Amino acid sequence: MDFKVTPSHLQDARVRVPGDKSISHRSLMLGSIAEGRTHVTGFLDGADCLATAEAMRALGVSIERPSDTEVIIDGVGLHGLRQAAAALDLGNSGTAMRLMAGLLCAQSFDSVLTGDDSLSGRPMNRIITPLTRMGAVIESDCDGTPPLQIRGGVRLQAIDYALPMASAQVKSAILLAGLYADGETRVTEPAVTRDHTERMLRYLGGEVSNADGCIAVKGGARLTGNAIEVPADLSSATFIILGTLLSESADILIESVGVNPTRTGVIDILQAMGGDLTLENPRLLGEEPVADLRVRSSILQGCDVDPRLVSLAIDEFPALFVAAAAARGTTRFSGIEELRVKESDRIAAMADGMRRLGIEVDESPDGAIVQGGRFTGGDVNSFHDHRVAMSLAMAATIAEDEVLIRDVDNVDTSFPGFRECVTGIGADVRVA
């Protein structure tokens, strides 16, 4: 499937984007090993999260879906999972693969984790190394990529582990394994990363602490099922924010968006570029901070993006490439090498798309320099990456001519209904 996008103007509106993907994944996993029922509302009905749901069902957990955005999980407790009859196919989800490895390495049975071609090329040594130090036995392909074969029946020991790179997925895998380890497992991160795992563990009764960048979890704690309300996903809201900022004259309110401070780097960066973006009605959903986001069309200025914000905006950099291309002057990104091992090499993918639309981009191993300009029309490739596809679609709304975006099937991975949402606020995005 391709998108054909014609230059268009966004309109004033109130919108709600789908639920947070990271929190939806974690609600399924932690709800499954809690005792009792967990009722999830606002659940993301996307391909990645549905793959996690199917995996937990295959492990013996009863999961019902009264509606697309509602999940009822009857948890089986820390030691109630059962061996799956076949390999667990996690589709395109690196989050599911890495977190499930942490969860399953302490079980009494063997497991195999697999995924699609994209996931099968993503690096897993970053979790295999610390989990092996805890006593896990995990085999992978010779280059450390999936499938992962996890041997059961081992006893895990708590460790102190300093992450060599900032990664919420690696941190979370270690913390989940730490629930089963003897003693207290501690993870020190070099930069702040999203803390949804820690917040949800505390919410369900886990013993988790955080001091000076060191996150600790005590093994053996019992989790108790509870109601979880998932906020709207800031990563998905970013595409509405981007389109609004770039439009000629639009004022859009995005409702009930998660604004966890470990995720709001994109807001800080866009405000630093001159974006008119404010938070209204701040509140809490369980442990998660939420607000309505007010966005108005703005004239953006290029800047040197603070590398300290990278881990707080890692998923939003494809959209930030578009903002940089539409801004006046030069924008410099550095410290974003992690983008090269996402669903695609996102630095290369966005540089390719920007160049095809007439923008000058110079790549480096860990960043890029983007010269602001005008988007031409053209034919661009998403490289089967949902965030690249949606970012290019929003760029196309202000292009000089029509833009064809190739291979957008994976958009439903994180933002089901994306096309309908953006066309509802004035973007001319058609399926080609």
ABEGO torsion letter per residue (X at the ends): XBBBBBBBBBBBBBBBBBBBAAAAAAAAAAAAABBEBBBBBGBBBBAAAAAAAAAAAAAGBBBBBABAABBBBBBAEAAABBBBABBBBAEABAAAAAAAAAAAAABABBBBBBBBAAAAABBAAAAAAAAAAAGBBBBBBAAGBOBBBBBBGBBBBBBBBBBABBBAAAAAAAAAAAAABBEBBBBBBABBBBAAAAAAAAAAGBBBBBBGGBBBBBBGBBBBBBBBBBBBBAAAAAAAAAAAAABABBBBBBBGBBABAAAAAAAAAAAAAGBBBBBBGBBBBEABBBBBBBBBBBBBBBBBBBAAAAAAAAAAAAAAAAAAAABBEBBBBBGAAAAAABABBAAAAAAAAAAAAGBBBBBBAABBBBBBBBBBBEBBBAGGBAAAAAAAAAAAAABABBBBBBGAAAAAAABBGAAAAAAAAGBBBBBX
